[in-house]
Amino acid sequence: MSTSSETEVAADATTRRRPQVPTRSGGFGNWLSQFDRKVTPYIYISPFFLLFGLIGLFPLAYTLYVSLFDWDLLKGKGDFVGFGNFREVLNSDLFLNSIGNTIWIFLMSSIPQVIVALILAAILDQNLRGKSFWRMGVLLPYVVAPVAVALIFSSVFNEADGLANNLLNLIGIGDQAWKHDRVESWFAIASMVNWRWTGYNALILLAAMQAVPRDMYESAAIDGAGWARRFTSITIPSIRPTVIFVIITSTIGGLQIFAEPRLFDVSNAGGIGGADRQFQTTVLFLWEMAFFRRDFGQAAAVAWLLFLLILLFGLVNFFLSRAIATSGSTSRAARRAAKKQKYLAKEAAK
């Protein structure tokens, strides 16, 4: 028995000292396996990048090319002017007026929109009867065509016999010049945007709220936290990424508003944003420049300036939201550390 054991140990030692020769599979099979592992994932995602390059990057680059020429709608490309179109647009009072209108309408629509959407999502997150009915109900305004929404609200804010002025007259307030006064027209157009998009954003926020663990709410309720306290201390921090997403998408959509001001007073002002352009947005000014004045070069310059403005607002929203999120998480960590130190101090005193 000892002799056989010693023989087996010596054989094992010889086997360990012997260099191992790696086994090689077939050349084509090995190449095909590596190709499938390294290249196939890029093939799967390539349709998105192809479509994005075709309908996203190419129009963007071609618009920049058009903006460098004196380009007429009917005559086509003219002389090369470089950044002359950008200088003319930036020196135009109409462009600066459209930027101001766009920013104010955006602020009057996006800020209330996100706040109301948060509150509405929190209400829909409760144990209501007929939850599916209410959730589908808030989405109905989004389903309505923008043209129909603009025509309905144009009738509501009609200065002669519109619903808005009739309701104001009932409470002793006189008629308002919704289509002629600058601030009042901003409010009317912002109302259209809020009515259409608040329910859509509320459903996005509701989906995020439903992913928050319910035991967190139960623990807070046992500790005596009310509904408002749970909403501000649990719900908002838990869905902060979704809130940031809603804010950024609302910013992009708010700065590109077109259909609402285009159709708000189309019968009287010709759809250019009011007789004095008191509610003409930047996209509406771009449309006027391209199809009324037939100047594609300056219209392309307006498009690029609007793109840079949206990019700027998006970056500001992103960094501001991230700073708020970082400060919030830091403060929570500091509070937890303070509670832990207090607990350890009590234990040491015992």
C-alpha positions, 0 to 999 in steps of 0.5 A, a space after each residue: 500500500 505504501 509503495 503504490 501511494 508513493 508511486 501515485 505521489 511521484 506521478 502527480 508531481 511529475 504531472 505538475 512539473 510538466 508544462 501544460 499545452 493549451 488546447 486549441 479549438 478550430 480556427 474559424 470557430 474561435 474567430 466566430 465566437 470572438 466576433 459574436 462576443 465583441 461585434 454583435 452587441 454593436 450590430 444590435 444597437 446600430 439601427 438607433 445610431 443610423 436613424 439618429 445620424 439620418 434624422 438628427 445629426 445630418 439635419 443639424 449639420 446641414 442647417 449649420 451649412 445653410 446658415 453660412 449662405 444667403 439662402 432663398 426659399 425659391 432661388 436656393 443657395 446664394 453667396 457665402 456670408 459666413 457668420 453674417 446671418 448670425 450677426 444680423 439675427 442677434 442685432 434684430 429686435 424681433 429676435 430678441 423680442 421672441 427670446 424674451 417671449 419664449 423664456 417668459 412663457 416657458 417659466 409661466 408654464 414649466 414651473 407650475 406644470 412640474 409642481 402640479 404634476 408632483 401633487 397630482 401624482 401624489 394624489 393618484 398614488 393613494 388608495 383611490 377608488 377607480 384608480 385606472 379611471 383617474 389615471 387615464 383621465 389625467 392623460 386625456 389632455 395629452 391625447 388631444 391634438 395640439 391644434 384642437 387645444 389651441 383652437 379651444 383655448 383661443 375661443 376660451 380667451 376670446 376678448 369679446 365673449 370668451 369663457 375667461 372674461 365671462 367668468 371674470 365678470 361674474 366676480 366683478 373683474 372687467 374684461 381682459 385683453 388676452 390677445 393684445 396685452 403681452 403678459 395676459 397673452 403669455 398667461 393664456 398660452 402657458 395655460 394651454 401648455 399646462 393643460 396638455 402636459 401636466 397629466 403626462 408628467 404626472 403619470 411619469 412621476 407616478 410610475 417613479 412613486 410606485 417604485 418607492 418601498 411602502 415599508 418606508 412610509 409605514 415606518 414614518 407613519 408609525 414614527 408620527 410623520 404626517 402626509 406632508 412630512 412623508 412626501 417631502 422627506 421620502 417621496 421627493 428624495 426617492 424620485 429625484 432622478 425622475 423629477 430631474 428628467 421631467 424638468 429637463 424635458 419640460 425645458 426642452 419642450 417649453 423653449 420649442 413651443 410653436 403650435 399654441 402661439 401660432 394658432 392662438 390669434 391666427 384669424 386676426 394677426 395672421 399667426 405670427 404671434 400677435 399684431 405687435 408680436 407680443 407673444 411671438 416665440 423663437 420657433 414662430 419667428 424662425 417659421 416667419 423668417 423661413 416661409 414669409 420672408 423666404 430667408 433660409 439662411 437667417 432661419 437656419 441661424 435662428 435654429 442654431 441659436 435656439 439649439 444653443 439656448 436649449 443646450 444652455 438651459 439644459 446644462 443649467 438645470 442638470 447641474 443645479 439639480 445635481 447640486 441640490 441632490 448632492 447637498 440633500 444626500 450630504 445633509 442626510 448623511 450628516 444627520 445620520 452621523 450625528 444621530 449615530 454619535 449621539 447614540 454612541 455617547 448615550 451608550 458610553 454614558 451608561 
